[in-house]
Amino acid sequence: MAGTLHRKVRVGEVVSNKMDKTVVVKVERKMLHPVFKKFVKRTKKFVAHDEGDKCQIGDTVEIMETKPLSKTKRWKVVSVPASLGSKE
């Protein structure tokens, strides 16, 4: 368990779940523009492993970095935070 303490964790929204045990998660961050000094949104998509195949499109999930599971999968779904859960 000690090895998992320093892994990167991100929170994002599921944009695709069409693959088997795999989801695509969109993570959004805000950065300060170097010239205009305004905050700009930057998004990145991560391919994550969803063992239970429980995530639906629109769910807000927490993903954690893990060992490479395939050519593009380096993240796994840790949890669906209760306060950020799906809109039911």
Steps between C-alpha positions, in 0.01 A plus 500: 500500500795734558572514125160654424553810712690699238291419193329781312127536553264694275125570501318515169186420303437179305454580130503146356433152637459304176802278563503193724625590852639829366381861522625827358515774765521871419702694759474878498750739656541876505830665421609860499571628149860623491429814296140597571499399870155343472402150602456265205340154514711211378359150458668165461351155446627200692420137420428325829429144614151446647506150650130479585385668177276719718578851370246673277547800273479821703617345828765688692773256599834498676785331311843398625821436311601135473734272308442476124204270437500533120636726228303803623368404847711632789219601740231316694168615642532524877155623599197703413503770774165518680473878474594492130300190400283450196184703447215255562 
